[in-house]
């Protein structure tokens, strides 16, 4: 790991920004309905976990591909928001996901990171792992482009 990557992985977010990110995450309807949790957030990186349930399954008993895409998209987006908020935030312009193994297990873990942040676009990626019998297995790889937009005012 490069010295810069080591320093970034040790960096922490400002407390006020961390609370703002958590508040934003907790306002996401689908993620909350599925019981997703923001498990780690550092500058330029984010981890989200999601337990298996009927609500996120498909007919073979695996995590649904759309759910895998959603959690990857959210992890990449929140990684970007660590560098954009409180002034700006992001919306997904596009993403490409490769599901490389069935999502069979107890938990999904998506780890997003910023690859390049600009003034109008951010490129991020995420790896999604499925945890089965205590072992993580790579399940999907995603890359996305995000639009930078002004931060929305909270709904009252």
N, C-alpha and C positions, 0 to 999 in steps of 0.2 A: 504494500500500500504506500502511495506517495506521502510525503510529509504534509502536503496540503490536504489530502484526503483524511489523514489521521487527525489533523487539527480540526477539520470540519466535523468529523464523527464525534469528537469530544465537545464540540461547541454546544451551548444550550441557548434556548430562546429566551427572550425577555418575558418575564412572568405575565405581563399584560397581554402581549401578543399570543402567548400560549393559551391563555384563557379565551381570547377572542377566537382563536382557531378551534378550540374545543366547543365553544358555543355555536359556531358555524356548523361544525360537524354534527352536533346533537340536534340541529334543525333539519337534517336530511331525512325526509319521510321514509324512503325505501330502506336506507341503511339502518334506521332506528327500528323499522318494522321487522327487519331481519335479525336484529340484535347485534349488529356490527359494533365494534369498539375501536377507538383510536388508541393503539397500544404504545406507540412511540412517535415523537415528533421532534426533530432537530433541524437546524438550518439546512434546507435543501433536501430533506428526507422525511419520509412518513411511513409508518407501519400500521396497517389495519387488520384486525382479526375478525373472523366471522364463524360462529359455530354452525354445524350442520343441523338442519331441521327440515320438516316437510315443506316449509315455505320457500326453501332455496334448492329443492331437489328436482330432478327430472325422473323420467319413467324407469331408469335403470338403477336408481338409488344413488346417483352421483350428484355433486353440485352442478346446477344448471350452467350451461355455457354463458348465458346472459348475465348470470350472477357473478361468474368469474370475471367477465368483462367489466361489470359495474364496479367491483371492488378494486380492480386494477386501475380503472379510470379515476376513482376517488383517491387512491394512494398517490398517483402521479400528480393529480390536481392539488392535493393538500401539501405535497412536497413543494410545488410551485408557490402556493400561498404563503409558505414560510418566508419566502423572499419578496413577496408582493404586498402583503398586508402590513400595516393597516390602511395604507393609501389606496392600493389596488387589490384586485383579486383576479381570478381567471375563469374562463369558460372553455370547454373542450371544443376545438375546431375539428379535430379528427384523431382517431387512434387505429392502430393496427395491432391485432392480438393473434398470437399463435398459441393454441392450446396443444401442449406437447405430451400430455398424459391425462388420463381420466381423473376427474376431481372426486376420487373415492377416499373418504376419510371423515374425521371428526370436526376438523377446523380448516378454514382457508386462512392463509396469511399473505397479504399483499405488501410488498416493500417497494415504495416508489422513491425515485430520486430525480433531481433536476440534472439534465445533461447540459443545457445552455439556456440562459435567461437573457432576454433582450427587452427593449422598451415596449414592443407591441406583441411579441410572441415568446413563448417559453416551450422548449422541447424537454420532455421528461420521459422516463421509462419506469416500468414496474416488473418485478418478478412475483409470480403468485405460486405459493407452495401449498400443498395439501398435507395435513398432518394425519397420519394413519398409524395407530398403535405406537404413538410417541415419536415416530420418525417423519421428518419433513421430506417431501418429494416435490421437485419442480413440476408444476402443472401448466403454467402459462407464462409467456413473455409478451410484454406490451410496450409499444412506443407511441407517444402522443404529441400533438401540437396543441397548445392552449393560447387563446386570445387573452391579452391583458386588458382588463376593463376597470373603470373606476369602482371603488368599493361601494356596494349597495347599502343604503340606509336600512337599519333593522325595521322589520314589520312591527307595527304596534297594534 
